[in-house]
């Protein structure tokens, strides 16, 4: 009982969530301002700890040596990094980097870099890959102008490493800012069947999923279903990151015509709504699911809250993307299972978001393990 009370106490501190949109997630996270303290910034080495140590790796700040400079020259195979502890899982949507100006004496900068990240639940640090599979990102062209690199997909992480990269040996120095936002819906990971390819040139798999892949199932990570990127009406359109990138699609191949997803959250939450961004294109046998059923669990084994069932009218005769809202009568849970019933050959989903608040804002009667 004590452990359950502790869980509820943590849940009472959770802020009310709001629908996540990556376009509204670009605030500076605190390297330049100092909101990220020196104690949260660590490095593998420093050429001179006092003058060019990690405390000087702050964008647009030019004190002492003017940047962080590792002790070794960077070349292919040399591993040096700057690590930032964000203390809690946040979304990082962009990285700004800058070289060492050093009051006019600096000439060092990183023309390329890579990223690694970690959050609770991952089994190891992940190497970041852009939407097209690229790991090495372009950096600076001089030692004084900052450049910002958008991250598509964004990174969901508690700790982030920036690693300068070079094909040839060179001295590099860095100043950094991270951009992003808090992700208030509390999703830690989700599991689901992997999506499928629809037509040549249109990939409908969860291409950015960072968890485990096992025999067509995804688990232990997050990806395109919860990245704040919403697909448009024409799912085949290339909006800059490849045709179909914003969508994950599944063919109706199950015995009971049901698509199942499970979402794990940071703590017990009081859920009031699930919002599913889906699509309708009847000419291509794609329709909005005929019903959505939601059940909850505290421990993740038994989903035994009263089922919440929402029936739709299919696509209503209109093609295009739309949100389907499933209102919930205050379901207390740490895990949610979402079941979607096929209405045609295909279901497409771009985003699943949740409205919730601290668990102590509602009744405890549904808290059953």
N, C-alpha and C positions, 0 to 999 in steps of 0.2 A: 504493500500500500504506500510505503514511503517513497518508493521509486516513482509510482504513478503521480503522487503529489508533487514531486520534484519536476516531473515532465510537464505537469499542468502549470507550475509556476513559471517555467521557461516559456511556455506557450503564451502566458498572459502578457509577456513583454513584446510579442510580435506585433508590428504595426499592421494596420489594415492594408491589404494588397490592392494594387490597381493593375489594369491591363497593360502589359509590357509592350512598348513600341521602341525599337532600336533607334528610330529617328529622333527620339527625345532623350537619348542616352549619350551625352557627349561632354559632360562637365569635367573639369580638371579635378583629379582625385587627390592632389595635395603635395606633389613633389616641389613645385615652384613655391607654393604658399607656405610650406612647412607643416601643413596639416598631417602629412606623413612624417613622423619624427625620424631623427637620425638613427635611433635604435632599431627601426624597421627596415633599414637599408644595409645590406651586407654584400661583400664581394669576395671573390676567390683570392685576390691579391691587390696590392696598391704599390705603385712605384715609390711613393712617399706618402705614408699614411696621414701625416699632418697637413700636407699641402694639396695632395690630389687623392685623398681617401674617399670613401663612399659618401661622406657627408657633403661633398662638393658636387655630387651628381644631380644637381637641381637645375632644371631648365631656366635660362635667362638670369642665372645667378653667377656672378663673376667675382669670387672671393679667393684669396690665397692663390693656389695654382690654377683655379678656374674650372675644374672638372674632375671626374674620376678617371684615373689613368692606371690600367693594370701594369704589373711589374714586367710582363713579357711582351715582346712584339707579337702581334696577331698574325697567324697564317693558317692555312688549311691544316686541321688536326690539332691546333692549339685551342684549349678550352678555358676561357676566362669569362666570368659573367657578373653582372650586377643583379642582385635579388631584392625584390620589394615585397614585404609582408603586409598585405592589406587587412589583416586581422580577421576579416570575415569574407565570405564569398561575395564577390562583386562582378559586374559585367565590365570588361575592358573593351571598348569599341575602337580605340585608336591609340597610337603611341607617337609622341613627338620626341625627336632626338636632335642633339646639337653637339658640335665639337668644342674644343678648348680655345677660347679667345685669349684668356690669360693676360688681360690688359695690353693686348697687341703683341704679346710674345708667343702665343700658342699657334701651332700649325697642325695639330693633330685632330683627326676626326675619323669616324667610321663610315665608310661608303656602303657597307652592307651589314646586316645583322639578322639574327634568328631569335626566336622566342621559345621559352618553355614555361609550362604552368602546372600548378597542382591545386587540388581542393580535397577536402575530406570525402572519402568514398572512392577516389581513384587509387589504383594499386601501385602506380608509379608516376613520376613526372611525365607529362606529355609534350612532345615536340609540336609546336603550332604549325598548321598548314593552312594556307589560303584556300579559297573556294576551288581553285584550279590545281591544287596539290603542291603549290610552290612553298618551300620552307624558307628560302633566303629572300629577305626583303631589302629593297633599296634604301640606303641611308642618306648621308650628307654629301654635298659636293664641295663644301668649303668648311672652315673651322668656326664660322660665326652665325650663319643663318640656320634657324631651326626648320625642320621639315616634319610634317605630320603624315603618318601612314595609317589610313583607315584599315580596320581589320574585318574582313568578310570571310568567314563568320566572325562574330565577336568571341572573345574569350571569357568563360565563366570560371573564375579562379579566386583562391585565397592568397596564393603566392605566385609571383611572376618573375621570370628571369629574362634578362636581355643579354644576348651574347654577341659581341662584335665578331664580324666574319670578314676574312680576306683570303683570296687565292694566293697572295704573295705577302711575304713578311713586311709588316709596317707597324709603327707605333700608333695606337689609337687612344683617344680620350672621349668621354661621353658626359653629356648632361641630358636629363630625361624628364618627361612628364607623361603620365598615364591619364587617359580620358575614358569616362564611362559613367556608371551609375550603380546605385543599389538596386537589386532585383528583389522586389518585395513579395513576390508570390511564393517564395520559399521552396521552389522545386529544386531538389538535390539531384535527382536522376529520374529517368523513365525507361521502361522496357516495352518493346513492341516488336511485331514482325518487321523485318527489313522490307522496304518498298521495292518496287519493280520498275524495269524499263517499260515505257509505253510504246513509243514509236522510235525508229532510228533518229538519233540526234536529240531525243527528249528523254532525259534520265529522271526517273521519279523515285530514286532511292534516297535515303537519309544520308547524304554524302558527307556531312560534317559531324556525324555522331562520334563521340570520343570515348565511348565505353567499349565493351566487349561484343564481338560478333561470333555467334555460335549457331551453325546449322539454320541460318535464316532468321535468327532471333537476335535482338539487340538488348543489352541490359548493362546497368551500372554506369551509364553516362548520360549526356544530354546532346542535343543536336538541333536539327531544323524545326522540330515541332515546338520548340520553346526558346527560339532565338530572337524574337521580336521583329522578324521580317515577314511581312504579309504579302502573299501572292495576289496578282491581279486577275481580272476576268479571264484573259486568255492565258491559260497555263502553259501554252507552247511558246509564248513570247520570250525572247532573250532580253532581259532588263539589265544586261551588263555583266552577268555572271553565268551565262550558259542557259540554254532553253530548258525550262522546267525547274530551274534551281530552287525556287521558293516553295515548291510543292513536293510532298511525299504521296505516292499512290500505291494502292493495293488492289489486286484482282480478287474477285469473289471465288475463292478456291477452298473455303472451309466447309465442313459438313453441315454446319448449322447456319451458314451465311452471316457469321459474326466476326468482327474485327475487335480484338481486345488490346488495350494498353493499360499499363499500371504506372502510377506516378508516386514517387517518394518525396516527402517534404522534410524540411529541417527540424520540425517539431510538430506536436499536435496542434491542429488549427481548426477553426470554426468556419466551415465552408458554406457560402451562400449561393455560389454560381460557378458554373463551368462554361467557358465560351470557346466554341470550336469554329475556326475559320476554314470553310470548306468551299467546294465548287460544284457547279452543275453544267453539264454539257451533254445533253441527251443524244445528240447526233453521234457522239463518240462513246456512248454507253456509260457516261459518268453522271451519277446523280447523288444529291444529298441523301445521306442515310435515312432510313425510314423511322428509326427510333434510336435514342441514346439512353443507356442505363448506367447509373453511377452507384457504386457501393463503396463503403469506407472500412478502414481497419486501423487500429492503433499499432498492433504488432507486426502487421504485414503478412500474416499467415491466413487469418480468417477474415474474410470480407463479409461481415454479418450485420452491418447497419441496414436499416430499412432501405430497399432499393428506391432510387429516384429515377423514374422513367419519363422520358420526354419524347412524344411522337411528333414527327414533322409531316408536312404535306409534300414530301420530296422536294423537288426544286421549284414547285409552284408554277411550272410551265415556263420559267424564265432562266436563261443561261447566265452564268457569271459567278463571281465569288461573293460570298456573304458570310456573316457571323450567325451561328446558331447558339442561342443562349439556353442553358439548362439551369433553371432556378432550383435551388436546394433549400430544404427547410432546416437550416442550421445543422449540418452534419459534422460531428466531431471526429477527426481522424488524422493520422499521420501519413496514411497511404490511401490513394483513391484508385479504384478500378473503373475504367471507362470502356463500355461495350457499345459498338456501333453496328447496327443491322444494315446489311447491304440492301439497297433498293434497285440496284442495277449491277452491271458487271464490275464497275469500278467505284471506289471511294478515294477522293483526294482531300488531303488535309494540309494546310500550311502552318497553322499555329493552334496550340491549345493553351489557354490561359485560365486563371482561377481568381475568384474574388474570395477573400477570407480575412479573418481577424483572429486575435488571440483567443485561445480556447475557452478561457474563463469568462468570455463575454456571453456564453450560452449555457445551456443545460448540460449536466454531466451524464444524463441518463443513457446516452448512446455510447459511452466509453466502455466497450467490451473488447477484451483481447481475443 
